[in-house]
Amino acid sequence: MIALTTARALSIGATLLVGLTTVHAQSYPVTATQRSTAQQVAQQGIPETDLAPNAPAQYTVKRGDTLWGISGLYLRQPWRWPELWGMNLSSISNPHQIFPGQVLYLVRSNGYARLSTTGPNGDSGVVRLSPQTRESSLKDLALPTLPPHLIEPFLAEPLVVGLRELDQAPRIIATMDKRVLMASGDRAYVRNSGGAIISSDKGQPTSYRIFRDATPLIDPVTRIVLGYEAKYLGSAAVVRGETIVDTIEGEPQQSTPATVDITRSKNEIRAGDRLLASPEQQYLSYVPHAPSSPTTAAVVSIYGDSVGANAAQNQIIAINKGSKDGVDVGTVLELVSKGDVIVDKTSPNRSRVKLPDEQNGYAMVFRVFDQVSYALITTAQRPVNVGDGLQSPQN
């Protein structure tokens, strides 16, 4: 495979495909490494042995498809998207712009394969759709890497804080109707806890997230506390800010609580829960990639209330590496299941034996803190457990 031993090493740095789209049209960057890998493949194609066993001779892109899924149809490793792009570099100048209705043709020659958007009879590779009114732009129709709903709900949820950060955040003290538990649509009153007050002044935050219980995240390897994960409960919008009430000279300063309306409740909310300003909404385009240097990590926890002792595909895990370790948004790691320690019943002395670790799939980092990151499990053949390992993709 021409220079593809090197090219594959480079392509590992472009794991998972392109970038998670939102309903907003965006411009997705193509890195120099991704383009270099694609150009090398474009010279000859890829060996047929690198194709997925059931790679289709022809495929029509459908609404709801993802670039990860299409790569999986043609390549044994779906994250090798630069090579998939290189298979049709001459006809697709930007791999991020693949749309429903396009037809992909698999061309095999002399032991190599490439993709084309032109059929064997000179077909244009576009399915003619019946005329209808369309209000969205063409860019809005471009395929996402993964279904957006898998990550977007979690972008504002996991929060790693310092030991005292949540204690100093504004707190809910009561509801308008004296309810013990609160949910979406309820009105609540909030006081500051020694930090900045909630204000309705122009330029101040108007949206807050509600948290409770900063749970320690303990590194399963070193047993060091990496941070504290605050439990996300919901969101609130400011109606009126907290105001300072004039008092007689010498008397303690008093304030009138701020008023907020609860706009979303994922869990029951009660007095004592804390508010932190919501981050500005960002429409990120992920450019997934493997770590720039060999990386190992471990699963610290499984995110969410309803999950059991293990996680599966499309669930969220926290890992013990963060920005201080060179992990960034889009980093892709290979999951490794820890081999069990068993008693060898076939041995006369019944010795204990550790079974080999096994590769188990992939996870993509989408939120990064100093020492902790959150990742989406994109594929997993077996349950993922706390303490399982992660490493740079191996093939």
Secondary structure by P-SEA (a helix, b strand, c coil): ccaaaaaaaaaaaacccbbbbccbbbbbbbcaaaaaaaaaaaaccccccccccccccbbbbcccccaaaaaaaccccccaaaaaaaaccccccccccccccbbbbbbbccccccccccccccccccccccbbbbcccccccccccccccccccccccbbbbccccccccccccccccccccccccccbbbbbccccccccccccccbbbbccccccccccccccccbbbbbbcbbbbbcccbbbbbccccccccccbbbbbbcccccccccccccccccccccccccccccccbbbbbbcccccccccccccccbbbbccccccccccccbbbbbbbbbbbbbccccccbbbbbcbbbbccccccccccccbbbbbbcccccccccccccccccc
